């Protein structure tokens, strides 16, 4: 192996003296081994080569591969085959070779024949090397031409980018777009001295000032320029340097950014409006970078929690630690579900730790904005609103509702709130206990929930209150299988904020059975009086002059008054309750000649100025001589019937 190494080293160094392509690195690379391995072989160390590598080395050095194989202590398949075919002839050939070598031992090593053969081999090797080098150079030149063609095609098709190659006198060597103004003429007219001065908007004096600076400084120069027609350009000039560092050419690029600048200005204006609106609503913005865990935010985010500026760098771990213990798990689960794509938005209300140690209610709403190449979520952006005041109001409302529920539940009177369609909106426990038999009546019709009827009660004060918009009262005798109870119903209309429309009615129900029984036991006439007061029609008694002697509550309510006492203080005679004096005169004529009058229809004047239709029946009381002493009036409301009978043009 040492013989092969020394022989290869001698031949390689001889060729390396004539051509640089025979360095140890170059030879090793060309036969496909590492240069350190070839170095070991040349030093005589054990570094065996395969037959394929030996043949490649022989071709490179211009040697016979059989010789190198023999020096390596190997026999090629060809040599082995020859020996096997005729061993005797092989031995004779070796003997002949040894004899010839012994006969030539006296010849000088530098004989003309040897030198001629050596020069021939060297010339053949050099020719082969030059041929290989020329072939490689042709390949490189072809690749260079292809690259130049591609680069030229790219430069020729660039949009909104002007590429100009200038010489040191600012003459155009090449350009991808037509140039209307000569750079050299422009520099001569304006003067290069102006290139050191920028305009108020940071614009260059002319579009080639960066090229002038690149020539002077031999470094890349950037700038901006606004042309006379109002277009904006970004400038970049790069010097082309020779080996000695001098500038030979300048590559000058102009990028038109007019539309980009306008879009940026519009975006900045939009962002400013958005920021103003967000800050006006006391909201904050956050941006969660999922891979890094960092959370960017607006100054308002910190301000909401009592911090001044960015007192610490916010991360998702820090945010989790700031969450209230009761909200931490649900908030993180909601965020994780949105990261997995299970929800359209991250929307959650939670409490965050403030700087002073208190907790503040926050409403956070965000949306996944970016995903990575694998489809994994990478960025979520959202808003952050302080809702502590709203939460305090909600808690106060809940406390008030609880107080009101306790208060209404402790009242031993039935209370219900009805919608205009008689649907029960609320019923206190007493009402449920009396009428609903323990089940929840809310959402059901009043007559179904409380009276098990298919339609509204005929004398229901709630229906009248919804229709008239006035307070209505009624006392009804409710009969059950075991008793008869006297129930007092009081209905009060609920109006909207404007006071014009009735949006519901509140009904108070009171059992007055015990009160009536006690009163009847003390005064036998009290029962008759109670019946008079509880009559479903209006009743009153007047004297001969038409002045009121007494009236029941129903009569007063038909005229819009809350009680008989209130009406009698305001209206002293029945004539004042008539809407038309002619109707009063016609009634007086009949009273003089008749004992009973039935179905006398006329309009009455109510407290609020309305004039509804009524029907009255009258029983006249006379003295011994036949003179009128007074009369009893029985009054009914017939407005609904008259509204159906009369055409709209006849209703006065």
C-alpha positions in Angstrom: 0.0 0.0 0.0 3.0 2.3 0.7 4.3 1.7 -2.9 0.9 2.8 -4.3 0.8 5.9 -2.1 4.3 7.1 -2.9 3.7 6.5 -6.6 0.4 8.4 -6.6 2.0 11.3 -4.7 4.9 11.5 -7.1 2.7 11.6 -10.2 0.2 14.0 -8.7 2.8 16.5 -7.5 4.4 16.4 -10.9 1.1 17.2 -12.6 0.2 19.8 -9.9 3.3 21.8 -10.8 1.9 22.3 -14.3 -1.8 22.6 -13.5 -3.8 23.7 -10.4 -6.3 21.0 -11.0 -4.1 18.4 -9.3 -4.2 19.5 -5.7 -4.9 16.8 -3.2 -8.5 18.2 -2.6 -9.2 18.4 -6.4 -8.0 14.9 -7.1 -9.9 13.4 -4.1 -13.1 15.2 -5.1 -12.8 13.9 -8.7 -12.4 10.3 -7.8 -15.1 10.5 -5.1 -13.2 10.2 -1.8 -12.4 12.7 1.0 -9.1 14.6 0.7 -8.0 13.4 4.2 -8.3 9.8 3.0 -6.1 10.4 0.0 -3.6 12.2 2.2 -3.4 9.0 4.4 -2.8 6.9 1.3 0.0 9.2 0.1 1.7 9.0 3.5 1.8 5.2 3.3 -0.9 4.6 5.9 -3.5 1.8 5.5 -6.1 3.4 3.2 -7.3 0.8 0.7 -9.0 1.8 -2.5 -11.7 -0.1 -4.4 -11.0 -1.3 -7.9 -13.4 1.3 -9.2 -11.5 4.1 -7.3 -8.1 2.8 -8.6 -9.4 2.9 -12.2 -10.7 6.4 -11.7 -7.4 7.5 -10.3 -5.5 5.9 -13.2 -7.6 7.8 -15.7 -7.0 11.1 -13.9 -3.2 10.6 -13.6 -2.9 9.1 -17.1 -1.6 5.8 -15.7 -2.3 2.2 -16.6 -4.9 0.9 -14.1 -3.2 -2.6 -14.1 -0.1 -1.0 -12.8 -1.9 0.8 -10.0 -3.8 -2.3 -9.1 -0.5 -4.2 -8.9 1.1 -1.5 -6.7 -2.0 -1.8 -4.5 -1.3 -5.5 -4.1 -4.4 -6.4 -6.1 -5.0 -8.2 -9.4 -7.8 -7.2 -11.7 -10.2 -9.7 -13.0 -8.6 -9.4 -16.4 -5.1 -10.2 -15.0 -6.5 -13.1 -12.9 -8.2 -14.5 -16.0 -4.9 -14.4 -18.0 -3.0 -16.2 -15.2 -5.6 -18.9 -14.9 -5.7 -19.4 -18.7 -2.0 -20.1 -19.0 0.1 -20.1 -15.8 3.2 -21.3 -17.6 3.1 -18.4 -20.1 2.6 -15.9 -17.3 5.7 -17.2 -15.5 7.8 -16.9 -18.7 6.5 -13.3 -19.1 7.6 -12.5 -15.6 11.1 -14.1 -16.2 11.5 -12.1 -19.5 10.5 -8.9 -17.7 13.0 -9.5 -14.9 15.8 -10.2 -17.5 15.0 -7.0 -19.4 15.0 -4.9 -16.2 18.4 -6.4 -15.3 19.8 -5.6 -18.8 18.5 -2.0 -18.5 19.8 -1.4 -15.1 23.0 0.2 -16.5 21.0 2.8 -18.6 20.9 6.3 -17.2 17.5 7.3 -15.9 17.3 10.4 -18.0 17.9 8.8 -21.4 16.4 10.6 -24.4 13.9 7.7 -24.9 12.6 8.0 -21.3 12.4 11.8 -21.4 10.6 11.7 -24.7 8.0 9.2 -23.4 7.6 11.3 -20.2 7.0 14.5 -22.2 4.5 12.7 -24.4 2.5 11.5 -21.4 2.6 15.0 -19.9 1.4 16.7 -23.1 -1.4 14.2 -23.4 -2.5 14.8 -19.8 -2.3 18.6 -20.3 -4.4 18.4 -23.5 -7.0 16.3 -21.7 -7.1 18.8 -18.8 -7.4 21.8 -21.1 -10.2 20.0 -22.9 -12.1 19.3 -19.6 -11.6 22.9 -18.5 -12.9 24.3 -21.8 -15.9 22.0 -21.6 -16.6 23.2 -18.0 -16.3 26.8 -19.1 -18.7 26.3 -21.9 -21.2 24.8 -19.5 -20.8 27.8 -17.1 -21.2 30.3 -19.9 -24.4 28.6 -21.0 -25.7 28.7 -17.5 -24.7 32.4 -17.2 -26.5 33.2 -20.4 -29.7 31.4 -19.1 -29.5 33.3 -15.8 -29.1 36.6 -17.6 -32.1 35.8 -19.8 -34.2 35.0 -16.8 -33.1 38.1 -15.0 -33.7 40.3 -18.1 -37.2 38.8 -18.4 -37.9 39.5 -14.7 -36.7 43.1 -15.0 -38.5 43.7 -18.2 -41.9 42.6 -16.6 -41.6 44.4 -13.3 -44.7 46.5 -12.6 -44.4 49.9 -10.9 -40.6 49.4 -10.7 -38.1 51.3 -12.9 -34.6 49.7 -13.0 -31.9 51.9 -14.6 -28.2 50.9 -15.0 -26.0 54.1 -15.0 -22.4 54.7 -15.7 -20.3 57.1 -13.5 -21.4 60.0 -15.7 -25.1 59.2 -15.1 -25.5 58.0 -18.7 -28.1 55.2 -19.2 -26.5 51.9 -19.9 -29.7 49.9 -19.7 -33.3 50.4 -18.5 -36.4 48.2 -18.3 -38.7 51.2 -19.0 -38.4 54.2 -21.2 -36.8 57.2 -19.5 -38.1 60.6 -20.6 -35.5 62.7 -18.8 -31.8 62.1 -19.2 -30.3 61.5 -15.7 -27.0 63.3 -16.8 -28.9 66.3 -18.1 -31.1 66.5 -15.1 -28.1 66.3 -12.7 -26.4 69.0 -14.8 -29.5 71.3 -14.8 -30.4 71.0 -11.1 -26.9 70.6 -9.8 -25.7 67.8 -7.6 -25.3 70.2 -4.6 -29.1 70.1 -4.1 -29.0 66.4 -3.4 -27.8 67.0 0.1 -31.0 68.9 0.9 -34.4 67.3 1.6 -37.8 68.9 1.2 -40.2 69.5 4.1 -41.8 66.2 3.4 -38.5 64.4 3.3 -38.5 64.2 -0.5 -35.3 64.3 -2.6 -34.5 67.3 -4.9 -34.5 65.0 -8.0 -35.0 61.3 -8.6 -31.3 60.5 -9.1 -29.9 62.1 -5.9 -29.6 58.7 -4.3 -27.5 57.6 -7.3 -25.2 60.6 -6.8 -24.7 59.7 -3.1 -24.1 56.1 -4.0 -21.3 57.2 -6.4 -19.7 59.4 -3.7 -20.1 57.1 -0.7 -19.8 53.7 -2.6 -22.7 52.4 -0.4 -26.3 51.7 -1.0 -28.5 54.8 -0.7 -32.3 55.0 -0.1 -34.7 57.9 -0.5 -38.1 59.2 -1.4 -39.2 61.5 -4.3 -42.5 63.2 -5.2 -42.8 63.9 -8.9 -44.4 67.0 -10.4 -47.6 65.1 -11.3 -48.0 64.2 -7.6 -46.9 60.6 -7.7 -44.7 59.2 -4.9 -41.6 57.0 -5.4 -39.2 55.1 -3.2 -35.6 55.3 -4.5 -32.7 52.8 -4.0 -29.3 53.1 -5.6 -26.5 50.5 -5.4 -23.0 51.0 -6.6 -21.2 48.3 -8.7 -17.6 48.1 -7.4 -14.5 47.0 -9.3 -11.8 44.8 -7.7 -10.0 47.9 -6.5 -13.1 49.3 -4.9 -13.9 52.0 -7.5 -17.4 52.5 -8.8 -18.0 51.3 -12.3 -21.8 51.5 -12.6 -24.8 52.3 -10.5 -28.0 50.3 -10.3 -30.9 52.7 -9.7 -34.4 51.5 -8.8 -37.6 53.6 -8.5 -40.7 52.0 -6.9 -44.0 53.9 -7.4 -45.9 53.8 -4.0 -48.6 56.3 -4.7 -51.5 53.9 -4.3 -49.7 52.2 -1.4 -49.2 55.5 0.4 -52.9 56.5 -0.2 -54.0 53.2 1.2 -51.7 53.6 4.2 -53.1 57.0 4.9 -56.7 55.7 4.6 -55.8 52.8 6.9 -54.2 55.2 9.4 -57.3 57.4 9.3 -59.5 54.4 9.8 -57.4 53.1 12.6 -57.5 56.6 14.3 -61.3 56.7 14.0 -61.5 53.1 15.3 -59.1 53.9 18.2 -61.1 57.0 19.0 -64.3 55.1 19.1 -62.8 52.3 21.1 -61.2 54.6 23.7 -64.4 56.7 23.8 -66.3 53.5 24.8 -63.5 52.9 27.4 -62.6 49.7 25.6 -59.1 48.1 25.2 -57.6 45.9 22.5 -55.5 42.7 23.0 -53.6 40.5 20.6 -52.6 37.0 21.7 -49.6 35.3 19.9 -50.4 31.7 20.6 -46.9 30.1 19.7 -45.0 32.5 22.0 -47.7 33.1 24.6 -47.2 36.9 24.5 -50.2 39.2 24.7 -49.9 42.7 23.1 -52.4 45.2 24.3 -53.4 48.9 24.1 -52.7 51.2 27.1 -56.3 51.1 28.1 -55.9 47.4 29.0 -53.6 48.3 31.9 -55.4 51.5 32.8 -58.6 49.5 33.4 -56.8 47.5 36.1 -55.2 50.5 37.8 -51.7 50.2 36.2 -49.8 53.2 34.8 -48.4 52.3 31.4 -46.8 48.9 30.7 -45.7 48.0 34.2 -45.1 44.3 33.2 -45.0 42.2 30.1 -48.3 40.4 29.7 -48.3 36.7 28.8 -51.0 34.2 28.7 -49.7 32.6 31.9 -49.7 36.0 33.7 -53.3 36.6 32.5 -54.3 33.1 33.8 -52.8 34.0 37.2 -54.7 37.3 37.3 -58.1 35.5 36.8 -60.3 35.1 39.8 -60.1 31.5 41.1 -63.8 30.9 40.4 -63.5 32.1 36.8 -60.0 30.6 35.9 -61.1 27.2 34.9 -64.1 28.2 32.8 -62.2 31.1 31.1 -59.3 28.9 30.1 -61.7 26.1 28.8 -63.6 28.7 26.7 -60.3 30.0 25.3 -59.0 26.5 24.5 -62.3 25.6 22.8 -61.9 28.7 20.5 -58.3 27.8 19.8 -59.4 24.4 18.7 -62.0 26.0 16.3 -65.0 24.8 18.2 -66.6 28.3 18.6 -66.9 31.2 16.3 -65.8 33.7 19.0 -64.1 33.8 22.3 -66.8 35.5 24.4 -66.6 35.4 28.2 -67.2 37.5 31.3 -64.7 37.1 34.2 -63.0 38.9 37.0 -59.4 40.1 36.8 -57.0 41.1 39.6 -56.4 44.8 39.8 -53.2 46.5 41.0 -54.9 47.4 44.4 -55.8 43.8 45.0 -59.4 44.0 44.2 -61.2 42.2 41.3 -62.9 43.9 38.4 -65.5 42.4 36.1 -64.3 42.3 32.4 -66.1 41.3 29.3 -63.7 40.0 26.7 -64.6 39.1 23.1 -62.1 37.8 20.5 -61.8 35.9 17.3 -59.1 33.7 15.7 -57.4 35.7 13.0 -54.4 33.6 11.8 -53.5 30.0 11.4 -50.1 28.4 10.6 -49.1 26.2 7.7 -50.4 23.1 9.5 -53.7 24.7 10.2 -53.0 25.3 13.9 -54.2 28.6 15.5 -51.5 31.2 15.8 -53.2 34.5 16.6 -56.3 35.8 18.4 -57.3 39.4 18.5 -60.1 40.9 20.7 -61.5 43.6 22.9 -61.6 44.1 26.6 -64.4 46.1 28.3 -64.8 47.1 32.0 -68.3 45.9 33.0 -67.9 46.3 36.8 -70.5 49.1 36.9 -73.0 47.0 34.8 -72.4 44.1 37.1 -73.0 46.2 40.2 -76.3 47.4 38.7 -77.3 43.8 37.8 -76.5 42.8 41.4 -78.6 45.7 42.7 -81.5 44.7 40.4 -81.3 41.1 41.7 -81.3 42.3 45.3 -84.2 44.6 44.6 -86.1 41.8 42.9 -85.4 39.5 45.8 -86.6 42.2 48.3 -89.7 42.9 46.2 -90.5 39.1 46.0 -90.2 38.8 49.7 -92.3 41.9 50.3 -95.1 40.8 47.9 -94.9 37.2 49.3 -95.6 38.5 52.8 -98.7 40.4 51.8 -102.0 38.5 52.6 -103.7 39.9 49.5 -103.6 38.4 46.1 -101.6 40.4 43.6 -101.2 39.7 39.9 -99.9 41.6 36.9 -101.7 40.9 33.6 -100.7 41.7 30.0 -103.1 43.4 27.6 -104.1 40.0 26.3 -104.9 38.9 29.9 -101.7 36.7 30.1 -100.4 36.4 33.7 -97.0 38.1 34.0 -96.7 37.8 37.8 -98.6 36.3 40.7 -97.6 36.5 44.3 -97.7 33.5 46.6 -101.1 34.4 48.1 -102.7 34.6 44.6 -101.2 31.3 43.7 -102.4 29.7 46.9 -106.0 31.1 46.5 -106.6 30.5 42.9 -103.9 28.5 41.1 -103.9 25.6 43.5 -100.1 25.5 43.8 -99.1 25.5 40.1 -97.3 28.4 38.4 -99.9 30.5 36.5 -97.3 32.8 34.8 -97.8 32.6 31.0 -101.4 31.4 31.1 -104.5 33.4 30.6 -106.0 34.9 33.7 -109.4 33.3 33.3 -107.8 29.9 32.7 -105.2 30.0 35.5 -107.4 31.5 38.2 -111.0 30.7 37.3 -110.8 27.7 35.0 -113.0 29.4 32.4 -112.7 29.5 28.7 -113.2 33.3 28.4 -112.9 36.4 30.5 -115.4 37.0 33.4 -118.3 39.2 32.4 -117.7 41.6 35.3 -113.9 41.4 35.3 -112.5 44.8 36.5 -109.2 44.1 34.8 -110.9 43.9 31.4 -112.7 47.2 32.1 -109.5 48.9 33.3 -107.6 47.8 30.1 -110.5 49.2 28.0 -111.1 52.5 29.8 -107.6 53.2 31.1 -109.2 53.9 34.5 -109.1 52.3 38.0 -111.8 49.7 38.2 -113.3 47.9 41.3 -115.7 45.0 41.8 -117.0 42.9 44.7 -118.0 39.4 43.6 -119.6 36.6 45.5 -117.6 33.5 44.8 -119.4 30.3 45.6 -117.6 27.0 46.2 -118.9 23.6 47.4 -118.4 24.6 51.0 -118.9 28.3 51.3 -119.7 31.7 49.7 -116.9 34.3 49.8 -117.0 38.0 49.2 -114.0 39.0 47.1 -113.0 42.6 46.4 -111.1 43.1 43.1 -109.2 46.4 42.4 -107.7 46.9 38.9 -105.2 49.7 38.1 -103.9 50.3 34.6 -100.1 50.2 33.9 -99.0 52.9 31.4 -95.9 53.3 29.2 -93.3 56.0 29.8 -95.3 58.5 27.7 -98.5 57.8 29.8 -100.5 57.3 26.6 -100.8 53.6 26.1 -101.9 51.0 28.6 -99.3 48.1 28.7 -101.0 46.0 31.4 -103.0 46.0 34.6 -102.2 45.2 38.2 -105.0 43.5 40.1 -105.3 43.4 43.9 -107.6 40.7 45.3 -108.9 40.8 48.9 -111.2 38.4 50.7 -113.7 40.7 52.6 -116.0 37.8 53.7 -115.1 38.1 57.4 -115.3 41.8 57.4 -118.8 41.7 55.9 -120.0 39.0 58.3 -118.8 41.1 61.3 -120.5 44.2 60.0 -123.8 42.3 59.3 -123.8 40.9 62.9 -123.5 44.4 64.3 -126.0 46.1 61.9 -128.8 44.2 60.3 -129.2 46.8 57.6 -125.5 46.6 56.8 -126.1 43.5 54.5 -128.5 45.6 52.4 -126.0 48.4 52.3 -123.3 45.9 51.3 -125.4 44.6 48.5 -126.0 48.2 47.4 -122.3 48.9 47.4 -121.5 45.7 45.6 -124.1 46.0 42.9 -122.6 45.4 39.4 -124.5 48.4 38.0 -124.3 52.1 39.0 -126.9 53.2 41.5 -127.8 56.5 43.1 -130.6 58.3 44.8 -131.4 62.0 44.2 -133.9 64.4 45.7 -136.7 66.4 43.9 -134.1 69.1 42.9 -131.8 66.4 41.4 -129.2 66.6 44.1 -127.4 63.4 45.0 -128.4 61.8 48.3 -126.3 58.7 48.0 -124.6 56.6 45.3 -122.6 53.4 45.1 -119.0 53.0 44.0 -120.0 51.6 40.7 -121.9 54.7 39.8 -118.9 56.9 40.7 -116.5 54.7 38.7 -118.7 54.9 35.6 -118.1 58.7 35.8 -114.4 58.2 36.3 -114.1 58.8 40.0 -112.4 56.5 42.5 -115.2 56.5 45.0 -118.7 57.8 45.7 -117.3 60.3 48.2 -114.9 61.8 45.7 -117.7 62.2 43.1 -120.2 63.7 45.5 -117.6 66.3 46.6 -117.1 67.3 42.9 -120.6 66.8 41.3 -123.6 68.0 43.4 -126.5 67.2 41.1 -127.3 64.7 38.4 -127.8 67.4 35.8 -124.1 68.2 36.0 -123.3 64.6 35.0 -125.3 64.9 31.7 -123.3 65.7 28.6 -126.3 67.3 26.9 -128.7 69.7 28.5 -131.4 68.6 26.1 -131.1 65.0 27.4 -131.6 66.2 31.0 -134.7 68.2 30.0 -136.2 65.3 28.2 -135.6 63.1 31.2 -137.3 65.7 33.5 -140.4 65.7 31.3 -140.8 61.9 31.6 -140.2 62.0 35.4 -143.1 64.4 35.8 -145.6 62.0 34.1 -144.2 58.5 34.7 -143.5 56.3 37.7 -140.8 54.2 36.0 -138.5 54.9 33.1 -136.5 52.1 31.4 -133.8 52.2 28.7 -133.2 56.0 28.7 -130.0 56.3 26.6 -127.8 59.3 26.8 -124.2 60.4 27.1 -122.7 61.3 30.5 -119.8 63.6 31.3 -116.9 61.8 33.0 -114.1 63.3 35.1 -111.6 63.1 32.3 -113.9 64.9 29.9 -115.0 61.8 27.9 -118.7 61.3 27.1 -119.5 57.6 27.0 -123.0 56.2 26.2 -125.1 54.9 29.2 -128.5 53.5 29.7 -130.5 54.3 32.8 -133.6 53.0 34.4 -135.5 55.3 36.9 -138.0 54.6 39.7 -139.8 57.8 40.8 -140.8 58.4 44.4 -143.8 60.8 45.0 -145.4 62.4 48.0 -149.0 62.3 49.3 -150.2 64.9 46.8 -148.4 63.3 43.9 -145.5 65.6 43.8 -142.0 64.3 43.0 -139.9 63.7 46.1 -137.0 62.1 44.3 -135.9 59.1 42.2 -133.6 56.1 42.1 -131.2 55.7 39.2 -129.9 52.4 37.8 -127.0 53.1 35.4 -125.3 50.8 32.9 -122.4 51.3 30.5 -123.5 50.7 26.8 -120.5 52.3 25.1 -119.4 49.1 23.4 -122.8 48.4 22.0 -123.3 51.9 20.7 -119.9 51.8 19.1 -121.0 48.8 17.1 -124.4 50.3 16.2 -123.4 53.8 15.2 -121.4 54.5 12.1 -118.2 56.5 12.7 -119.8 59.6 11.2 -122.6 59.5 13.8 -120.5 59.3 16.9 -120.3 62.7 18.4 
